[in-house]
Amino acid sequence: MELNEAKKILEDYADNITHVGPESEAIRVILREYETLEAHYKFVDNWLHMPLPGYEELFQKIEKALGFRLFTWQKTFLITGEYRRIGDTTARSIKQLLEDKEINLQIPPRNARQRFEQMELLRIYDMLKPYQSQSQSERKRIWN
């Protein structure tokens, strides 16, 4: 049984309940939770398979031929030749912060991507700083 079928059965049952009690309230709670989960699923699904303006017709044809949907980062790679939105910048920032090297941010970024990467590095550094041990914070210095 699919989730939509189960939801329909619960809705029909809830509509036909003649008394108010724990059973009817439980069904109403389940239906509200289902709607919350459904909205969350749609949000995540949209992020994973986000349409890219100007290319969506092409991707719909490709996906139909393949029999499955492409992820946003796959579509981005096909258009730009680079993977994006897969957490690469976050992972690289964490790796750089874990290395025993000083980070010099006094060198100005040459483009928007470098500027974003520097801002992301500082954002992640600020988030991780309260969890660093004393020896880690003594070793790691960021110039800015």
C-alpha positions as a printed NumPy array, in Angstrom:
array([[  0.   ,   0.   ,   0.   ],
       [  1.347,   3.427,  -0.921],
       [  1.323,   6.376,   1.476],
       [ -1.347,   8.216,  -0.494],
       [ -3.629,   5.161,  -0.265],
       [ -3.067,   4.939,   3.491],
       [ -3.81 ,   8.643,   3.843],
       [ -7.059,   8.247,   1.894],
       [ -8.159,   5.335,   4.096],
       [ -7.442,   7.367,   7.248],
       [ -9.261,  10.403,   5.866],
       [-12.31 ,   8.293,   4.976],
       [-12.245,   6.687,   8.4  ],
       [-11.883,  10.071,  10.127],
       [-14.826,  11.456,   8.132],
       [-17.054,   8.562,   9.259],
       [-16.203,   8.635,  12.961],
       [-19.34 ,   9.512,  14.889],
       [-17.775,   9.839,  18.305],
       [-14.918,  11.906,  19.625],
       [-12.322,  10.022,  21.579],
       [ -8.696,   8.976,  21.676],
       [ -9.024,   6.959,  18.469],
       [-10.458,   9.827,  16.418],
       [ -7.953,  12.309,  17.856],
       [ -5.066,   9.935,  17.09 ],
       [ -6.166,   9.701,  13.465],
       [ -6.377,  13.488,  13.187],
       [ -2.837,  13.805,  14.669],
       [ -1.523,  11.218,  12.206],
       [ -3.089,  13.111,   9.298],
       [ -1.543,  16.42 ,  10.476],
       [  1.865,  14.721,  10.806],
       [  1.46 ,  13.243,   7.336],
       [  0.851,  16.728,   5.896],
       [  3.98 ,  18.023,   7.662],
       [  6.063,  15.12 ,   6.324],
       [  4.572,  15.552,   2.86 ],
       [  5.534,  19.267,   2.831],
       [  9.05 ,  18.402,   4.03 ],
       [  9.381,  15.7  ,   1.36 ],
       [  8.31 ,  18.152,  -1.356],
       [ 10.864,  20.724,  -0.128],
       [ 13.707,  18.159,  -0.11 ],
       [ 12.638,  16.699,  -3.442],
       [ 12.572,  20.165,  -5.011],
       [ 16.055,  20.9  ,  -3.684],
       [ 17.423,  17.574,  -4.925],
       [ 15.859,  17.919,  -8.363],
       [ 15.682,  21.707,  -8.694],
       [ 14.723,  22.92 , -12.174],
       [ 17.387,  24.949, -13.95 ],
       [ 15.789,  27.756, -15.976],
       [ 16.415,  27.519, -19.68 ],
       [ 17.416,  23.842, -19.542],
       [ 14.448,  22.088, -17.969],
       [ 12.891,  20.968, -21.263],
       [ 16.179,  19.323, -22.227],
       [ 16.494,  17.625, -18.825],
       [ 12.904,  16.377, -18.964],
       [ 13.693,  14.649, -22.277],
       [ 16.915,  13.16 , -20.865],
       [ 15.162,  11.973, -17.698],
       [ 12.345,  10.415, -19.714],
       [ 14.863,   8.543, -21.859],
       [ 16.857,   7.383, -18.822],
       [ 13.824,   6.468, -16.748],
       [ 14.968,   8.403, -13.657],
       [ 15.387,  11.989, -12.485],
       [ 18.712,  13.808, -12.449],
       [ 19.909,  15.511,  -9.289],
       [ 20.526,  19.265,  -9.291],
       [ 24.304,  18.799,  -9.087],
       [ 24.217,  16.423, -12.071],
       [ 22.306,  19.001, -14.106],
       [ 24.758,  21.703, -13.007],
       [ 27.685,  19.529, -14.072],
       [ 26.137,  18.957, -17.482],
       [ 25.733,  22.711, -17.984],
       [ 28.901,  24.106, -16.372],
       [ 31.302,  21.171, -16.189],
       [ 31.493,  21.514, -12.379],
       [ 29.693,  19.769,  -9.548],
       [ 27.965,  22.178,  -7.16 ],
       [ 25.635,  21.836,  -4.194],
       [ 27.125,  18.59 ,  -2.965],
       [ 28.866,  19.975,   0.118],
       [ 32.287,  20.241,  -1.495],
       [ 32.99 ,  23.748,  -0.14 ],
       [ 31.914,  22.701,   3.361],
       [ 34.078,  19.563,   3.288],
       [ 37.102,  21.48 ,   1.962],
       [ 36.649,  24.163,   4.637],
       [ 36.528,  21.594,   7.437],
       [ 39.559,  19.774,   6.02 ],
       [ 41.494,  23.047,   5.795],
       [ 40.561,  23.897,   9.391],
       [ 41.699,  20.476,  10.628],
       [ 45.114,  20.779,   8.996],
       [ 47.955,  22.082,  11.138],
       [ 48.587,  25.14 ,   8.95 ],
       [ 47.902,  28.824,   9.266],
       [ 45.267,  30.254,   6.946],
       [ 45.984,  33.646,   5.409],
       [ 42.861,  35.485,   4.288],
       [ 44.674,  38.792,   3.753],
       [ 45.083,  37.876,   0.095],
       [ 41.964,  39.268,  -1.583],
       [ 39.81 ,  36.795,  -3.521],
       [ 40.169,  36.982,  -7.301],
       [ 36.562,  36.13 ,  -8.085],
       [ 33.111,  35.565,  -6.595],
       [ 33.736,  31.879,  -6.001],
       [ 36.901,  32.5  ,  -3.958],
       [ 35.05 ,  35.204,  -1.997],
       [ 32.254,  32.71 ,  -1.236],
       [ 34.772,  30.042,  -0.204],
       [ 36.506,  32.468,   2.178],
       [ 33.187,  33.531,   3.711],
       [ 32.164,  29.875,   4.082],
       [ 35.504,  29.012,   5.706],
       [ 35.045,  31.786,   8.272],
       [ 31.414,  30.793,   8.896],
       [ 32.388,  27.174,   9.551],
       [ 35.373,  28.265,  11.645],
       [ 33.048,  30.347,  13.859],
       [ 30.674,  27.392,  14.217],
       [ 33.461,  24.942,  15.151],
       [ 35.513,  27.276,  17.365],
       [ 33.561,  26.597,  20.603],
       [ 34.272,  22.858,  20.185],
       [ 38.027,  23.14 ,  19.624],
       [ 40.402,  21.967,  22.293],
       [ 42.891,  24.509,  23.644],
       [ 45.779,  22.963,  21.711],
       [ 43.804,  23.096,  18.457],
       [ 42.933,  26.755,  18.923],
       [ 46.569,  27.598,  19.754],
       [ 47.768,  25.852,  16.583],
       [ 45.149,  27.257,  14.224],
       [ 45.399,  30.927,  13.398],
       [ 43.378,  32.644,  10.735],
       [ 44.643,  35.986,   9.5  ],
       [ 41.981,  38.378,   8.349]])
